[in-house]
């Protein structure tokens, strides 16, 4: 839920690397940007909490799968948290960007683009970890009949 709210407030993942536009939007409404980061951090923290709770509840069925999903889902959550903390740096860049021109403005735009591209790359890695972690507990759910197969 908070990931959708974070997206609505401006913390988006995707292929839009128009740093000039993004920096301008951040500078126009820094509170909206801050809220998006906080919501994304809550979402990422929830990923970690869910992985731990699932481990506590379901690891007695298969400890190996439990370790796999906990490791990968916690890795996903930690990458996402690190990503948002790094993304927060755009706030300062946006402030500087609005008050400069010429070569300095281009340099800030390039720095912003680098942050956006890095965020996207890390997000892709986190989604790989998400897939492995989710597959591990889905296998457990189905093979041990813990939940109906359609849910697993």
C-alpha positions in Angstrom: 0.0 0.0 0.0 2.7 2.5 1.0 4.6 1.8 -2.3 1.6 3.1 -4.2 1.3 6.1 -2.0 5.0 6.7 -2.4 4.6 6.6 -6.1 1.8 9.1 -5.9 4.0 11.4 -4.0 6.9 11.2 -6.4 9.1 8.2 -5.5 8.8 6.5 -8.8 10.9 3.7 -10.3 11.2 3.4 -14.0 13.0 4.4 -17.1 12.4 8.2 -16.8 15.9 9.6 -16.4 14.9 13.2 -17.2 16.8 14.7 -14.2 16.0 18.3 -15.2 12.3 17.6 -14.9 12.7 15.5 -11.7 14.9 18.1 -10.0 12.4 20.9 -10.8 9.5 18.9 -9.5 11.4 18.1 -6.3 12.3 21.7 -5.8 8.7 22.8 -6.5 7.3 20.6 -3.7 10.0 19.3 -1.4 7.5 18.1 1.2 5.8 15.8 -1.3 9.2 14.4 -2.1 10.0 13.9 1.6 6.7 12.1 2.1 7.4 9.8 -0.8 10.7 8.8 0.7 9.2 8.2 4.1 6.4 6.0 2.6 9.0 4.1 0.6 11.1 3.5 3.7 8.0 2.2 5.6 7.3 -0.1 2.7 10.8 -1.4 2.6 10.9 -1.9 6.3 7.7 -3.8 6.0 9.4 -6.2 3.5 12.0 -7.0 6.2 9.4 -7.3 9.0 7.3 -9.7 6.8 10.3 -11.8 5.9 11.2 -12.2 9.6 7.6 -13.0 10.6 7.2 -15.6 7.9 10.4 -17.2 9.0 9.2 -17.4 12.6 5.9 -18.9 11.6 6.9 -21.2 8.7 10.6 -22.2 9.3 9.6 -25.3 11.3 8.3 -26.8 8.1 11.6 -26.4 6.2 14.5 -24.4 7.7 16.4 -24.3 4.4 13.6 -22.6 2.5 13.1 -20.3 5.5 16.7 -19.2 5.4 16.5 -18.7 1.7 13.4 -16.5 1.7 14.5 -14.6 4.8 17.9 -13.9 3.3 16.7 -12.8 -0.1 13.7 -10.8 1.1 15.8 -9.0 3.7 18.4 -8.3 1.1 15.6 -6.8 -1.1 14.4 -4.6 1.8 17.9 -3.4 2.7 18.6 -2.6 -0.9 15.4 -0.6 -1.2 16.1 1.2 2.1 19.6 2.1 0.9 18.2 3.2 -2.4 15.7 5.6 -0.8 18.4 7.1 1.5 20.6 7.7 -1.5 17.6 9.1 -3.4 17.1 11.6 -0.6 20.2 13.3 -1.9 18.2 14.7 -4.8 16.6 17.1 -2.4 19.8 19.0 -1.9 20.7 18.8 -5.6 17.3 20.2 -6.5 17.8 23.1 -4.2 21.2 23.9 -5.8 19.9 23.2 -9.3 17.2 25.9 -9.0 19.7 28.6 -8.1 22.3 27.9 -10.7 22.8 28.1 -14.5 25.2 27.1 -17.2 27.9 24.5 -16.6 27.1 24.1 -12.9 23.4 23.4 -13.7 24.5 20.8 -16.3 26.8 19.1 -13.7 23.9 19.0 -11.2 21.6 17.6 -13.9 24.2 14.9 -14.7 24.5 14.0 -11.0 20.8 13.8 -10.7 20.6 11.5 -13.7 23.3 9.3 -12.2 21.3 8.9 -9.0 18.2 8.1 -11.0 20.0 5.5 -13.1 21.6 3.9 -10.0 18.3 3.8 -8.2 16.8 2.0 -11.2 19.6 -0.5 -11.3 19.4 -1.3 -7.6 15.7 -1.6 -7.9 16.1 -4.3 -10.6 18.5 -6.2 -8.3 16.0 -5.9 -5.4 13.3 -7.4 -7.7 15.5 -10.3 -8.5 15.9 -11.0 -4.8 12.1 -10.5 -4.4 11.5 -13.2 -7.0 13.9 -15.8 -5.3 12.5 -15.1 -1.8 8.9 -15.3 -2.9 9.5 -18.5 -4.8 11.1 -20.1 -1.7 8.1 -19.5 0.5 5.6 -20.3 -2.3 7.3 -23.7 -2.7 7.0 -24.2 1.1 3.4 -23.1 1.1 2.4 -25.6 -1.7 4.6 -28.6 -0.8 3.6 -28.6 2.8 -0.1 -27.7 2.2 0.2 -24.8 4.5 -2.1 -22.7 2.3 -4.3 -23.6 -0.6 -2.3 -24.1 -3.8 -3.9 -21.1 -5.5 -2.4 -18.8 -2.9 1.0 -20.5 -2.8 
